[in-house]
């Protein structure tokens, strides 16, 4: 019988893992199923573009995996039973259950409100396509002079606020950040960022904690009122709660704790990649939630699974490290901050149009890699054991 591999989630990490497994394993021995709530792969790193009315290219998963042997199941995951090795689903036909021998958990994350009152009721986010489209519709109905407040000064917040300000120069756009503006960047990169905000007319509220959000804006921890007809919340991400409801070993964040092959430390038949997995990077620091972390994690997991199933003792390890941080500042500007392996800023960086083009190449390359899963040279190896024997080996 075929070894059943189920991949939950088809974001950058899940989609990459499924495609790489299809390149590594012979279809006569394996059955690879991707479960995703949407029929498309969504370029999450472009949600700020979608929110400002730009059109994005569709990547239908059925087309992406055509001819690879990978099955696509459009369904929402409602639970995982890691002791019975089953996944509970809901699709257009109702509830169902899917059994697996190996599970790749890549359900990703959503916007985190950090318990701040009013965020869920009144704020918008760009953590996924549905929420980005909701924001797009709201922005489209704003009159000139309306106020927009973006809360969060990380990469997502910077990209969102500059994209909105560039696309809608008639709006009064502001950014509230807990620290200093771009305070993790090198001094010259911070200077460039501040110049872009000035050029785009963005009001920056530094060292500002938001304590409450309502329909008229936000209230800071020290009682100041920041008026806004639209508040966009970009203060980080939280993982899906499904993993924490299982017997898997998870961290306080709800992420699945994994070893250096992305394998669960408690359930060897489960691998976690992308935002859902808590993996250690250089210096023992946890990898941050990002595409830059998720794709190498997916390579590592897929290669480890293939090696174990096919009896290989050695295989190349993916580099779980960072090289740069790519920040788009609208369509014609950006910053490429070069970083150490553990994500600390180096003195060198790129800025301006060259940086914007660099970032665009990175985004296109990531999407191209997902959309062409078996275009690279393929060597599909045979599994060396039956399902029962393989499960015993993986355990």
C-alpha positions, 0 to 999 in steps of 0.5 A: 500500500502507498505511504500517505503523506498529508500536507496541511496548508499551501502557503509558501512553506506547505506548497514548497514542501509538497512540490519538493516531496513530489520531486523526491518520492516515486508516485507508485509508492506515495500518495501526497495530498495537500489540504488548503482552505483556498483553491489558490496559492496566495502570495502573502508577501503581496497582501499590502498590494492587494489591499491598495487595489492592485491585481495579483496573478492567480496560482491555482493549486490544481494547475500548480500540481498538475502532472506531479501526482499531488492531490489537492483537497480544498477544505478547512482543517478543523482538528488533528488527532496525532494519536489516531493519525487523522485530520478532520476536515470540512469542505463543500460536501460537509465534514470528513476525515483524512488518514495519514502516515506522515503529516506535514503541518503548515497551517501558518498564522493569522494577525495577532491582536495581543489582547488589545481591546477593540482590535477584533471588532474595529481593526483591519489586517492584511494577514490573508487574502480575505482580510486584505480584500476587506481592507481594499473595499474599505479604502476604496470608499474613503473620501479625500482627507480621511485618516488611516492609522497603521499600528505596528512598525515591523516589516508588515507595518512599514510595507502597508503604510507606505503602500497605502500612502503612495496609492492614496496620496489624498488620505491622511496616513499615520504609523504608530510603532512601539519602538523607534522608526526602523530601529533595527536597521542601520542608521543610514537605512533608518535615515532613508526610511524616515525620508520616504515617510516624509516624502509620502506625508506619513505621520509617525508616532514613535514609542507609542503603545496602543491600549484600545481601538474603537470605531474612531481610531486608537487610544494610546497607553498614556491616554492620547487619542489617535483619530482614524477612520480606518485602523490597520493592525500589523503588530505580529502573527499568531499561529492557528490554535489546532496544534495546541489542542493536540498531544503534540509538544508545543511552545507557549506560542502554540508553535510545534517544537521541532528538531533540526529536520523540522520533525516534531520532538514528540511525534516523529511522524509529524513535521512542522514548517513555516510559521507553525513550527518552532525551529532553532536558527543560528545562535540558538535563536528561534527562526522568525515567522517569515517567508525567509524562514518557511521556505528553507524549513520546507526544503529541510522537512521534505528532504528529511522525509524523503531520505528516511522513507527511501533509506538514505543516510545522508542528504544535503541540509538546507541553510536555516539562516538569514541573508537580508531583510527585503522591505518594499516602500511603495512600488518605487522605493525600498530597503534591502538590509543585509543581516548576519546569519542570526538576523542582526543588521550589517552595515551594508544595505541597498535603498531606492529603486534598486532595492524595490527591483531587488524585492520584486525579484525576490517575490517573483522568485518565491512564487515561481518556485511554488508554481513550478514544483517539478521543473527542476531535475527530478529523481524520484526514489522508491520507498524501501519499506511497506507502510507498516515497516515505514511507520515503525522506522519513522517511530 
